[in-house]
Amino acid sequence: MKRILIISLLILCIPYLSTADILLFEDFEHGGAPPSGWSLITPDPTNWTFSTNSSRYGGGVTTGSGDYAAVVDSDLDGGTVDAWLITPSINCANYTNIIVEFHHRYVHANETGDEGIYIYIADDGVLDTNDNIVLYEGSISILPTTTNIDISSVANKKSDIKLGFRYKASYDWFWIVDDVSITGTLAWSSSPTQKSQEITPSDFIAEQVGEKDIIIGRNKIHTSKY
């Protein structure tokens, strides 16, 4: 007696191996001009400059790539500085695991109170001091280094992210920033049309014939004995 078994199989979503996409990169190599789309909020237009002044900064303006870097120098400016360097809007709507990476060097002198270096992040495209602070330092110098900050908790799947590099000081030396990058991993949808495959019940039929089961699958026939 024949017995027809209909077997349905659903191949669940198996994400492909993915690498981070670059959502923003800026090396400030524009001949001393501000990068396109970035904005400066400063009491003096010269507070943030894009410099190659290696002699003032100990033989190299930056440990990043190229010749130029973003520099803010309260000692050179000769007064109180509260200067912001703000990225363009970054669309992270389809991304998770958002990481900001940058080279920087900070030389501390006589900072007091809330003076120092800050990085803020806003998820509504408008930056102010009420936004999330993801980096602050005002008490020790930072040698040339590369810093990575995970901003996923704020930036994941948000469409209007901005970062603000803020330097607040008064005759307190300088901060140099270079090679700013923001990366994210594409957030896969669970939709079968994107990264999964559904197989209907008719794709697999098992028919019992005597002592053998013959299972007919996609382009394969498997036999097994009881």
C-alpha positions as a printed Julia matrix, in Angstrom:
226×3 Matrix{Float64}:
  0.0    0.0    0.0
  1.34   3.33  -0.94
  1.6    6.14   1.47
  2.23   9.68   0.21
  3.99  12.02   2.58
  4.13  15.68   1.8
  7.04  17.42   3.45
  7.31  21.2    3.62
 10.6   22.9    4.27
 11.24  26.5    5.13
 14.78  27.71   4.86
 15.08  30.4    7.51
 16.82  33.67   6.89
 20.58  33.13   6.87
 22.37  36.45   6.57
 25.3   36.72   4.22
 28.64  37.7    5.66
 28.67  41.48   5.53
 31.21  44.21   5.98
 30.64  47.7    7.27
 29.64  50.35   4.74
 31.27  53.77   4.89
 28.54  56.32   5.57
 30.89  59.3    5.89
 34.6   59.88   5.46
 36.49  63.17   5.69
 40.26  63.68   5.58
 40.13  67.51   5.31
 42.37  67.48   2.24
 40.84  70.55   0.57
 43.75  72.96   0.46
 42.77  74.62   3.72
 39.1   75.11   2.86
 36.27  73.73   5.01
 34.88  70.41   3.72
 31.64  70.53   1.79
 28.54  70.03   3.92
 30.3   70.57   7.25
 29.41  73.58   9.37
 31.32  75.72  11.84
 29.77  77.38  14.86
 32.42  79.58  16.42
 32.75  83.03  18.01
 35.61  83.66  15.58
 35.77  82.26  12.03
 39.41  81.3   12.57
 38.74  79.06  15.59
 38.53  75.9   13.48
 41.09  75.94  10.67
 42.28  73.33   8.19
 46.0   73.48   8.59
 49.36  71.95   7.68
 51.27  73.95  10.3
 53.75  71.25  11.28
 56.23  73.52  13.06
 53.73  74.77  15.66
 52.46  71.28  16.46
 55.73  69.47  17.0
 56.67  68.25  13.55
 53.28  67.12  12.28
 49.81  68.53  12.34
 48.28  65.07  12.31
 48.93  61.37  12.52
 46.16  60.82   9.97
 46.43  60.66   6.21
 47.54  63.47   3.92
 48.78  66.92   4.88
 45.75  68.72   6.32
 43.73  68.32   9.48
 41.06  70.23  11.37
 42.69  72.3   14.11
 41.33  74.48  16.91
 43.91  76.34  19.0
 42.79  78.52  21.89
 46.32  79.63  22.71
 46.96  80.82  19.15
 43.53  82.47  19.0
 44.43  84.41  22.13
 41.17  84.15  24.01
 38.12  82.18  25.01
 37.0   79.63  22.45
 33.75  77.66  22.26
 33.93  76.26  18.76
 31.91  73.53  17.02
 32.78  71.52  13.91
 29.66  69.69  12.73
 29.29  66.87  10.21
 26.71  66.84   7.45
 23.54  64.86   8.11
 24.18  61.11   7.92
 21.39  58.74   6.93
 21.66  55.59   9.06
 18.06  54.5    8.49
 19.06  51.11   7.04
 22.04  50.51   9.31
 23.02  49.15  12.7
 26.39  48.81  14.47
 27.27  52.43  13.78
 30.89  53.28  14.59
 32.67  56.65  14.43
 36.44  56.54  14.04
 38.89  59.44  13.92
 42.53  60.39  14.48
 43.13  63.13  17.0
 45.59  64.81  19.32
 44.65  66.95  22.3
 47.08  69.0   24.35
 45.73  70.04  27.73
 47.04  73.12  29.51
 44.97  74.99  32.06
 41.39  73.89  31.41
 39.0   74.51  34.27
 35.31  73.84  34.92
 33.61  72.44  31.83
 36.42  73.34  29.43
 37.84  70.58  27.25
 36.97  68.55  24.17
 33.55  67.06  23.46
 31.84  64.99  20.81
 28.07  65.24  20.71
 25.59  63.21  18.68
 22.07  64.23  17.65
 19.46  61.97  16.05
 17.22  64.82  14.88
 19.72  66.78  12.79
 20.01  69.62  15.33
 22.99  69.7   17.7
 23.16  71.48  21.03
 24.58  70.89  24.49
 21.52  68.85  25.51
 22.44  66.07  23.08
 24.32  62.88  23.92
 27.99  63.3   24.77
 30.0   60.33  23.45
 33.44  61.71  24.31
 34.72  64.25  26.82
 38.2   65.04  28.08
 39.36  68.12  29.95
 42.02  67.0   32.38
 44.78  65.13  30.51
 46.44  65.38  27.12
 45.84  62.76  24.44
 48.81  61.71  22.31
 48.16  61.16  18.58
 45.8   58.22  18.46
 42.9   56.61  16.64
 39.66  56.52  18.61
 36.62  54.33  17.89
 33.24  55.03  19.47
 30.15  52.86  19.12
 27.22  55.24  18.61
 24.68  52.51  17.79
 22.49  53.23  20.8
 21.66  56.62  19.32
 22.27  56.22  15.59
 20.85  52.78  14.69
 18.18  53.1   11.99
 18.0   56.89  12.31
 17.84  59.01   9.19
 19.29  62.34  10.37
 22.41  61.83  12.49
 24.92  64.58  13.12
 28.15  64.66  15.13
 29.59  67.79  16.68
 33.26  68.23  17.67
 33.29  70.94  20.32
 36.32  72.59  21.88
 35.86  74.89  24.85
 38.95  76.55  26.31
 40.79  79.78  27.1
 44.51  79.97  26.29
 44.64  76.19  26.73
 46.58  74.9   23.74
 44.86  72.87  20.97
 42.9   69.94  19.51
 43.63  68.33  16.13
 41.12  66.03  14.36
 41.61  64.08  11.14
 40.26  61.17   9.07
 36.75  61.11  10.47
 34.76  58.09   9.34
 31.35  56.7   10.21
 30.52  53.13   9.25
 27.49  50.89   9.66
 26.31  47.38   8.9
 23.29  47.02   6.65
 20.29  45.84   8.65
 18.9   42.84   6.76
 15.16  42.51   6.46
 13.5   39.25   7.45
 11.46  39.4    4.25
 11.86  36.14   2.23
 12.27  38.2   -0.94
 15.51  39.69   0.37
 17.54  37.16   2.31
 15.5   34.0    2.68
 13.91  31.4    0.48
 10.6   29.67   0.99
  9.96  26.24  -0.46
  6.37  25.13  -0.89
  5.06  21.71   0.24
  4.86  20.49  -3.32
  8.61  20.79  -3.67
  9.23  17.69  -1.54
  7.25  14.43  -1.83
  8.11  11.18  -0.07
  6.55   8.0   -1.46
  6.81   4.66   0.34
  7.48   1.78  -2.05
  7.98  -1.6   -0.38
 10.94  -1.38   1.93
 12.23   1.87   0.52
 11.35   5.49   0.85
 12.11   7.51  -2.22
 12.32  11.2   -1.38
 12.19  13.45  -4.39
 13.65  16.89  -3.69
 15.0   19.7   -5.77
 17.21  18.02  -8.37
 18.07  15.17  -5.93
 16.7   11.69  -5.17
 17.62  10.13  -1.84
 16.83   6.52  -1.01
 16.92   4.9    2.39
 16.05   1.48   3.79
 14.17   0.87   7.0
